[in-house]
Amino acid sequence: LPVQHRHHPPPPHMVKAVILLGGETKGTRFRPLALTLPKPLFPVAGKPMVYHHIEACASLPSIREVVLIGFYNENLFVDFTERVSREFNIPVRYLKEPGPLGTAGGLFLFRKELIAGAPDYLFILHCDIGCAFPLLPMLAFHKRHGCVGTILSCRVPKEKAGNFGCIVEDPGTHQVKHYAEKPTETFISNLVNCGVYCFGPQFLEAVGRVGERLKEAPCTGNLDALQRSASRDSFLNGQFTGYIQLEQDVIQELADTNQLFAYETTDFWSQIKTPGAAIELQSLYFQHYA
């Protein structure tokens, strides 16, 4: 009898998600609403702000884990992470930074934990934004293009573009040709960074390279690394502090080396920097879920 070979479907790709929370020295523009609650737990549309991000991540069929990174006291998130872990039946945990490390310092500090289990894809989301979170079509777009990273992007009025990270893309391929974080002196583009990313595993290697370069810069006299650092907070008394900015230090470098693509959404998107923005976003969420 001929041998019958069973064709097993390929294993699903494994996805992790990281949500960047910031900490207590941030969000002063959000007062007085955030005096009694950390900003990520402030209710927007009836749910904690960060809940909407976790709900979107939990909708990904191959999601393995959601990691929250910030420098709030971890006790503030114990009940919340336990509750959403049970609700969505996925591990949700909080990793506490020792202090303000910028938007990528925690990714550098915890990169070995984030790469554990060899995830195929890594979503990075800023907490202080709200949108429809089109993560599934964004992941499909990312897979088609086979790049290091995909930036969720949208169009804003030209006069407001300088408040955001601006993207110049190839209109045919959507490859990012130039990236500028909050340009003030000249208009770059009205296609802006929404603060949601999909990356391949090479991304954490890129974060590691940036961090190691900054760490070694004071010892080696690497003036280029010192000058390219996004913030003076990266160095104190000639030593690297662990402070790294995701957009200025990492995204900028990946854009300069043609390793990013832009996935444009036409659905709603808003930053949540002020109480007024939270109220406006609440209305957008209610319309979206209606």
Salt bridges, closest charged atoms under 4 A:
GLU65 OE1 - LYS16 NZ 3.36
GLU65 OE2 - ARG93 NE 2.38
GLU113 OE1 - ARG93 NH1 2.90
ASP128 OD2 - LYS273 NZ 2.54
GLU169 OE2 - ARG155 NH2 3.94
GLU169 OE1 - HIS174 ND1 3.14
GLU212 OE2 - ARG111 NH2 3.27
GLU212 OE2 - LYS215 NZ 3.70
GLU247 OE2 - HIS126 NE2 2.87
GLU253 OE1 - ARG213 NH2 2.64
GLU253 OE1 - ARG228 NH2 3.77
GLU264 OE2 - ARG155 NE 3.29
